[in-house]
Amino acid sequence: MRWWAEAVLPGHPDRFCDRVADRIIEVAEGVDDEAFGQVEVSVWGHEVWLTGALITREPIGCDWRQLVVSEGLAVGYVPGSALNAHDYVVRCSIEEEVADPRRFSQRINDQSIAVGWAGYDEKTDFLPMEHWLVWQLERALWRAIEGGSLYGEGPDGKLLVEVEELGDEWCVRRILVSLQQRKTTDAWVLCEGVVSVLKAAYEDIQERD
């Protein structure tokens, strides 16, 4: 049996949008711990769209563009990288209503859905091997981007692993990586750097086992 799993870096658009949406809800809950929020975030290049609604008992008074810029800087969209968060054009149409949010927030809705998994053993943190492996490699790659041999690359990227289950043994068949890079970075140098990081991470995993 062969299995596949993917993971994305913090600068990936999907993950970045989730991060911004989470922060908006956190800000609303900081104003009213029973706040109700339904927020959608999307991004394309330097443009970010915020839509949805927030209901709190007191005005929120947050500069949403500054929040977006702050989160962009936090994941590595800094001057010199592929994108600069300071250049974001934020188009916000979030409807902010000052009212009692409990008529919505005290009902069961999609804000309370949780999905989990339990299986395998402690060696993979009870996750399927392919999911555990891709997250280990993603973390190693992100550490190299944050302050290691790949510093300054990214922060957008994606990893895909393919593993084969052979009885009690696992065999890694393929690892695919896409990584945002600076214009001044030679593609072959980047590839060699990524291979070096992932090879070291994989060897470390084997030693732990």
C-alpha positions as CSV (number, residue, x, y, z in Angstrom):
1,M,0.0,0.0,0.0
2,R,1.2,3.5,-0.8
3,W,0.1,6.6,1.0
4,W,0.5,10.3,0.4
5,A,0.4,13.4,2.6
6,E,1.3,17.1,2.2
7,A,2.1,20.0,4.4
8,V,2.5,23.7,3.7
9,L,4.8,26.3,5.2
10,P,3.5,29.2,7.2
11,G,3.8,31.6,4.2
12,H,1.5,29.4,2.0
13,P,-1.6,31.5,1.1
14,D,-4.0,29.0,2.6
15,R,-2.2,28.8,5.9
16,F,-1.6,32.5,6.0
17,C,-5.3,33.2,5.4
18,D,-6.2,30.9,8.2
19,R,-3.7,32.6,10.5
20,V,-5.2,36.1,9.7
21,A,-8.8,34.8,10.2
22,D,-7.8,33.3,13.6
23,R,-6.2,36.5,14.7
24,I,-9.3,38.5,13.8
25,I,-11.5,36.2,15.9
26,E,-8.9,36.4,18.8
27,V,-9.1,40.2,18.6
28,A,-12.9,40.1,18.7
29,E,-12.9,37.7,21.7
30,G,-10.5,40.0,23.5
31,V,-13.2,42.7,23.3
32,D,-16.1,40.3,24.1
33,D,-15.4,36.7,25.3
34,E,-18.8,35.7,23.8
35,A,-18.1,37.4,20.4
36,F,-19.6,35.9,17.3
37,G,-17.5,35.9,14.1
38,Q,-17.7,34.5,10.6
39,V,-14.7,35.7,8.7
40,E,-13.2,34.8,5.3
41,V,-9.7,35.8,4.2
42,S,-8.2,35.5,0.7
43,V,-5.0,36.7,-0.8
44,W,-3.5,37.2,-4.2
45,G,0.0,38.7,-4.5
46,H,-0.1,41.9,-2.5
47,E,-3.9,42.1,-2.3
48,V,-5.8,40.7,0.7
49,W,-9.6,40.6,1.1
50,L,-11.4,40.4,4.4
51,T,-15.1,39.6,4.4
52,G,-17.7,38.4,6.9
53,A,-19.2,39.7,10.1
54,L,-18.3,40.3,13.8
55,I,-20.7,40.9,16.6
56,T,-19.5,42.2,20.0
57,R,-21.1,44.2,22.8
58,E,-18.4,46.9,22.5
59,P,-16.7,48.4,19.3
60,I,-13.6,46.5,18.4
61,G,-11.6,49.4,17.0
62,C,-8.9,47.4,15.3
63,D,-6.9,48.5,12.3
64,W,-7.4,45.4,10.2
65,R,-4.8,46.3,7.7
66,Q,-2.1,46.7,10.4
67,L,-3.1,43.2,11.7
68,V,-2.7,41.7,8.2
69,V,0.7,43.4,7.8
70,S,1.8,42.2,11.3
71,E,0.9,38.6,10.5
72,G,2.6,38.8,7.1
73,L,5.8,40.1,8.7
74,A,5.6,37.3,11.3
75,V,5.7,34.6,8.7
76,G,8.5,36.1,6.7
77,Y,7.1,38.5,4.2
78,V,9.7,41.0,5.0
79,P,11.7,43.5,2.8
80,G,14.0,41.4,0.6
81,S,11.7,38.4,0.4
82,A,9.4,37.5,-2.5
83,L,6.7,39.7,-1.0
84,N,6.8,42.6,1.4
85,A,3.9,42.7,3.9
86,H,4.3,46.5,4.1
87,D,3.0,46.6,0.5
88,Y,-0.3,44.8,1.2
89,V,-3.4,46.4,-0.2
90,V,-6.1,45.2,2.2
91,R,-9.7,45.4,1.0
92,C,-12.0,45.0,4.1
93,S,-15.7,44.6,4.0
94,I,-16.1,43.0,7.4
95,E,-19.5,44.0,8.9
96,E,-18.9,45.0,12.5
97,E,-22.1,45.1,14.6
98,V,-22.3,46.3,18.2
99,A,-25.0,44.1,19.8
100,D,-25.4,41.1,22.0
101,P,-23.7,38.2,20.2
102,R,-25.2,35.5,22.3
103,R,-28.1,35.0,19.9
104,F,-25.6,33.5,17.5
105,S,-22.5,32.4,19.6
106,Q,-24.5,30.3,22.1
107,R,-25.8,28.1,19.4
108,I,-24.0,25.1,18.1
109,N,-22.4,25.9,14.7
110,D,-19.4,25.2,12.6
111,Q,-17.1,27.1,15.0
112,S,-17.1,24.1,17.3
113,I,-16.2,21.3,14.8
114,A,-13.1,19.4,15.6
115,V,-11.5,16.5,13.8
116,G,-8.9,14.2,15.3
117,W,-7.0,10.9,14.7
118,A,-5.7,8.2,17.0
119,G,-3.7,5.2,15.9
120,Y,-0.2,3.7,15.4
121,D,2.1,4.4,18.4
122,E,4.1,7.0,20.2
123,K,6.9,6.8,17.6
124,T,4.7,8.8,15.2
125,D,2.8,10.7,17.9
126,F,-0.1,8.3,17.1
127,L,-0.4,9.8,13.6
128,P,-0.3,7.9,10.3
129,M,3.3,7.5,9.1
130,E,2.9,9.7,6.1
131,H,1.3,12.6,8.0
132,W,3.9,12.4,10.8
133,L,6.8,12.3,8.3
134,V,5.7,15.2,6.2
135,W,5.3,17.4,9.3
136,Q,8.7,16.4,10.6
137,L,10.2,17.5,7.2
138,E,8.1,20.6,7.1
139,R,9.4,21.7,10.5
140,A,13.0,21.0,9.5
141,L,12.6,23.0,6.4
142,W,11.0,25.9,8.2
143,R,13.8,26.0,10.8
144,A,16.3,26.3,8.0
145,I,14.3,29.2,6.5
146,E,13.9,31.0,9.8
147,G,17.5,31.0,10.7
148,G,19.5,28.2,9.1
149,S,21.0,27.4,5.8
150,L,17.9,28.5,3.8
151,Y,17.5,31.8,5.6
152,G,15.6,34.3,3.6
153,E,13.9,31.9,1.3
154,G,10.2,31.2,1.4
155,P,8.1,31.7,3.3
156,D,5.6,30.0,0.9
157,G,6.2,26.3,0.2
158,K,4.7,22.9,0.1
159,L,5.9,19.3,0.7
160,L,4.4,16.1,-0.5
161,V,5.6,12.7,0.6
162,E,4.8,9.2,-0.8
163,V,5.5,6.3,1.5
164,E,4.9,2.5,0.9
165,E,3.9,0.2,3.7
166,L,5.6,-3.2,3.4
167,G,4.4,-5.3,6.3
168,D,6.0,-3.8,9.4
169,E,8.4,-1.7,7.3
170,W,8.0,1.7,5.7
171,C,9.8,2.9,2.6
172,V,9.9,6.5,1.4
173,R,9.2,6.5,-2.3
174,R,9.1,10.2,-3.2
175,I,9.5,13.6,-1.6
176,L,8.4,16.7,-3.6
177,V,9.1,20.2,-2.5
178,S,8.1,23.6,-3.9
179,L,9.6,26.6,-2.3
180,Q,9.3,30.3,-2.9
181,Q,12.7,31.9,-3.5
182,R,14.4,35.2,-3.8
183,K,15.1,36.5,-7.3
184,T,18.8,36.5,-6.6
185,T,18.9,32.8,-5.5
186,D,20.3,30.4,-8.1
187,A,17.8,27.5,-8.6
188,W,20.4,24.8,-8.4
189,V,21.8,26.2,-5.2
190,L,18.4,26.3,-3.7
191,C,17.7,22.7,-4.7
192,E,20.9,21.5,-3.2
193,G,20.1,23.4,0.0
194,V,16.7,21.9,0.3
195,V,18.0,18.4,-0.3
196,S,20.7,18.9,2.3
197,V,18.1,20.0,4.9
198,L,15.7,17.2,4.2
199,K,18.5,14.6,4.1
200,A,19.7,15.7,7.5
201,A,16.2,15.7,8.9
202,Y,15.5,12.2,7.6
203,E,18.8,10.8,9.0
204,D,17.9,12.3,12.4
205,I,14.5,10.6,12.2
206,Q,16.2,7.2,11.5
207,E,18.7,7.7,14.4
208,R,15.8,8.3,16.8
209,D,14.1,5.1,15.6
